[in-house]
């Protein structure tokens, strides 16, 4: 019996996608996506938002068309479907951290923003930049595929 472990993520891209050719010939198209969960505090009635960042990678075979990189730009609202992967790593300080990654199989661009646009799906542009700046760049290796 076949099994399926698939995740659907809708969120905003936090940084323009980049393509990198790996040692074994695969191409990794990488970009972070923010998912916002909004709620009201029951005690205070104050609106709150929690942002979760997910590092996403689209894997392509060597020589494949990577034109999608031109469309996956910061602020773009996307729907992604793929396989989740958890990864643990040790920071330079010695702290052990973990992260969620998504190996993307399908992309649906729900809203593309122009380069000169300041309209994004966050409370403010600064909130998006501050949120992503707190995440270290991540490395992609072919073992994740």
N, C-alpha and C positions, 0 to 999 in steps of 0.2 A: 504494500500500500504506500503510495507517495504521500509525502507531507509537504506543507508549505509554511514557511516562516517569513512573512512579508510585513513591512511597515509602510504606512502612508503618513507623510509629513507635509504640512503646509506651513510655510513661513517665508521670511524675507532673507535674501542673500546678504551676508555681512561684508563681503569683500569680493571683488571681481574674481571669477574663476581663472585658474591657471592650469596649463597642460604641461606635464613633465613625462619624458620618456624614461622608463625604468631600465635597469640593467638587462633584464630578461626580454626586453622588447615591448612590453605592455606600455600603454599610455595611460597615465592617471590624470584625470581632470578633477581638480580639487577646489572646494569652496565651502565656507561655513554658512549654516542656515540657522536663524533665530526663530524659535517658536514662543509666542507670548501666551500666557495663561492669565486671564483677567478675572477678578472676583471682587466682591464687596466684603469688607471686614464686618462681621456680625455685631461686634461690640461698638465700633465707632462709625460704621456706615461709610467709611473711607474706601474709595476705589483703589485696588492694588493690582500690580502686575508682576509676574515672575517670568523671566526670560530664560529659556534653556537653549544653549548653543549645541548644534550637532554638526560635526565635521563630515562632509559628504564627498564621496568620490565616485566618478563614473569611470569604469575601466573599458578601454578600447584596445583592440589588437593593433600591432604595429602597422602603419600605413593606412589606418582607418581615418575616416573623415572626422575631424575634431572641430568643425565649424560651430558647434554649439557653444564653445567658449566665448564666441562673439556676442551671444545672447544672455549669458549668465552673468549679469552685472549687479553690483552693489545696489541694494534697495528693491530689486526685482522680487515680486511675489511669485513663488513657485509651489507646485504640488509635486512631491517626489514619492516614488514607490520603489522599495528596495529591501535589501536584507540588512538588519541591524547587526553590528559587531561591537562588542565591548573590548576595550583595550586598557591594560594597566601599564604604567611607566613610572620611572623614578626621576624626579626633578634633580637639578644640580645640587639643591640643598639637602637631598636625601629623602625628601618626602615622597611617599608613594601616592600616585594619583590615578584616577581612572577616567575614561571618557567614553562617550557613545559615538559611534561612527555609523554611517549609512552607506552601504555599497548600492549605488543608485542603478536601477534597471530601466526606469521610465521617468521622463521629465515632462511636466505640463507647465508652461509659463502662463500664469494667470493674469499677471499685470507686469508689463515691461515699462521701466521708466527711462526717460531720455537722460543722457549724461548731464544736462544742465538743470534737470528738475531737482527740486528740494523736497518733493512730496514722497514720503515713505510711510510704511505701516507702523511706525513707532510713535510714542508720545512726543518725542522730539528727536531731531537729528543727533543732538549731543548724547542722548540716552543710548542710541544705537552704537555710536562710536565708542563711548565709555564701556559699554557692555562687551563689545568684541575686543577692545584693547586689553581687557583683563584676561583674555584667553591667550595662551602661548601658541605660536605657530606649531602645527603638528607635522609629523613626518608620515609619509605614505610609503609602505613597502609592499612588494608583490605578494608577500605572505598573507596580506589582508584580503586578497582576491579569492 
